[in-house]
Amino acid sequence: MADLKMPEINSVIIAGNLTKDPVFRQTNSGGTPVVNFSIACNRRFRDSNHQWQEDVCYVGVVAWNKLAESCRDNLRKSSAVLVDGELQSRTWKAQDGTSRTVVEIKARRIQFLNKRKKIDEGEYDDEGFIEDEAHGSNHKHVDADGHMYEYKYLTSD
């Protein structure tokens, strides 16, 4: 009988808001851009008394290269994002000599979600709008109240 091999699937899609400003740096070897940030993702559920409850999950995200630079330039605390990536773990030695391990999402694609305010008929302010045609495409949606939502899907390639 042939040996069965477990499929190698590691894929995560999550949406949330940044808990603080992203931390941008460059690696010591080669100066590769990297950004780290954390998002909060809410989950609603009914408890044993059938009352709605809300739980918050905090997830770390790391992005590299041009995606890291786009995050540095366009994200800040409370920015809404949708992250598509894979889970990775890393271990390091803390200053006190103990080993620390973290599991985080290594981003492949990040969709920046922004809401723009309507100024005049047909005009919207540019606060939070992402202009980076080389890395993705812009999408627009106007809701019933006249608010324009713009989002951009960026890839790590």
C-alpha positions as CSV (number, residue, x, y, z in Angstrom):
1,M,0.0,0.0,0.0
2,A,1.3,3.4,-0.9
3,D,2.2,5.9,1.8
4,L,-0.2,8.7,2.1
5,K,1.3,12.2,2.4
6,M,-0.5,15.0,4.2
7,P,-1.1,18.0,1.9
8,E,1.0,21.0,2.7
9,I,-1.5,23.8,3.1
10,N,-0.6,26.9,5.0
11,S,-3.0,29.8,4.1
12,V,-4.6,32.5,6.2
13,I,-7.0,35.3,5.3
14,I,-7.9,37.8,8.1
15,A,-9.3,41.3,8.3
16,G,-8.8,43.7,11.2
17,N,-7.4,47.1,12.3
18,L,-3.9,47.9,13.2
19,T,-3.4,48.2,17.0
20,K,-0.5,50.7,16.6
21,D,1.7,52.2,13.9
22,P,3.7,49.7,11.9
23,V,7.4,49.2,12.7
24,F,9.6,49.5,9.6
25,R,13.2,48.5,9.5
26,Q,15.8,47.1,7.1
27,T,17.8,43.9,7.7
28,N,21.4,44.2,8.6
29,S,22.5,41.9,5.8
30,G,21.4,43.5,2.5
31,G,19.1,46.2,3.8
32,T,15.9,44.3,2.8
33,P,12.8,46.3,3.9
34,V,10.6,44.6,6.5
35,V,7.6,45.9,8.4
36,N,5.9,44.4,11.5
37,F,2.4,45.3,12.8
38,S,-0.4,43.8,14.8
39,I,-4.1,43.7,13.9
40,A,-7.1,43.2,16.1
41,C,-9.9,41.0,14.6
42,N,-13.3,40.9,16.3
43,R,-15.4,37.7,16.6
44,R,-19.0,37.8,17.7
45,F,-20.6,34.7,19.2
46,R,-23.6,33.7,21.4
47,D,-22.7,32.6,24.9
48,S,-24.5,29.8,26.9
49,N,-27.2,32.3,27.8
50,H,-27.8,33.1,24.1
51,Q,-26.4,36.6,24.6
52,W,-24.1,38.1,22.0
53,Q,-20.5,38.4,23.1
54,E,-17.5,39.8,21.4
55,D,-13.9,38.4,21.5
56,V,-10.8,40.1,20.1
57,C,-8.0,38.2,18.6
58,Y,-4.6,40.0,18.2
59,V,-2.4,38.7,15.3
60,G,1.1,39.8,14.3
61,V,1.9,40.4,10.7
62,V,5.2,40.7,8.9
63,A,5.7,42.0,5.3
64,W,8.8,42.2,3.2
65,N,10.3,44.2,0.3
66,K,8.0,46.5,-1.7
67,L,5.0,45.3,0.3
68,A,6.8,46.5,3.5
69,E,7.5,49.9,2.0
70,S,3.8,50.3,0.9
71,C,2.7,49.4,4.5
72,R,5.2,51.9,5.9
73,D,3.9,54.7,3.6
74,N,0.1,54.0,3.9
75,L,-0.7,52.3,7.2
76,R,-1.0,53.8,10.7
77,K,-2.8,52.9,13.9
78,S,-6.4,51.9,13.4
79,S,-6.0,51.4,9.6
80,A,-8.3,48.6,8.3
81,V,-6.6,45.8,6.3
82,L,-7.3,42.4,4.9
83,V,-4.2,40.2,5.0
84,D,-3.6,37.1,2.9
85,G,-0.6,35.1,3.8
86,E,0.8,32.1,5.6
87,L,1.6,31.3,9.3
88,Q,5.2,31.2,10.3
89,S,6.9,30.7,13.6
90,R,10.3,32.1,14.6
91,T,12.4,31.7,17.7
92,W,15.0,34.0,19.2
93,K,17.0,34.5,22.4
94,A,15.7,37.2,24.7
95,Q,18.1,39.5,26.6
96,D,17.6,37.4,29.7
97,G,18.8,34.3,27.8
98,T,15.5,32.6,27.5
99,S,14.1,31.4,24.1
100,R,11.0,33.1,22.8
101,T,8.8,31.9,20.0
102,V,6.1,33.8,18.1
103,V,3.6,32.7,15.5
104,E,2.7,35.4,13.0
105,I,1.4,35.9,9.5
106,K,3.9,36.3,6.7
107,A,1.9,38.5,4.3
108,R,1.6,37.6,0.6
109,R,-1.0,40.2,-0.2
110,I,-2.5,43.1,1.8
111,Q,-5.7,44.9,0.9
112,F,-5.8,48.4,2.4
113,L,-9.3,49.4,3.3
114,N,-10.0,53.1,3.5
115,K,-13.1,55.3,3.9
116,R,-13.0,58.7,2.2
117,K,-15.2,61.6,3.1
118,K,-17.3,63.3,0.4
119,I,-16.3,67.0,0.1
120,D,-18.4,68.3,-2.8
121,E,-20.5,66.7,-5.5
122,G,-18.2,64.1,-7.1
123,E,-15.1,65.1,-5.0
124,Y,-13.6,63.1,-2.2
125,D,-10.7,64.0,0.1
126,D,-7.4,62.1,-0.3
127,E,-6.8,61.3,3.4
128,G,-5.7,57.7,3.5
129,F,-6.1,57.0,-0.2
130,I,-3.4,54.7,-1.6
131,E,-1.9,55.7,-4.9
132,D,0.5,53.0,-6.1
133,E,-0.5,51.8,-9.5
134,A,2.6,49.6,-9.8
135,H,1.5,47.2,-7.1
136,G,-2.2,46.6,-7.5
137,S,-5.5,48.0,-8.6
138,N,-7.8,50.5,-6.9
139,H,-11.5,49.6,-6.3
140,K,-14.2,52.1,-5.3
141,H,-17.6,51.7,-3.7
142,V,-20.1,54.4,-2.8
143,D,-22.6,53.5,-0.1
144,A,-26.2,54.7,0.2
145,D,-25.1,57.7,2.4
146,G,-22.6,58.9,-0.2
147,H,-19.5,57.7,1.6
148,M,-16.8,56.4,-0.8
149,Y,-14.9,53.3,0.3
150,E,-11.6,52.7,-1.6
151,Y,-9.4,49.7,-1.3
152,K,-6.3,48.5,-2.9
153,Y,-4.9,45.0,-3.2
154,L,-1.2,44.8,-3.0
155,T,1.1,41.8,-3.5
156,S,4.5,40.9,-2.1
157,D,5.8,40.3,-5.7
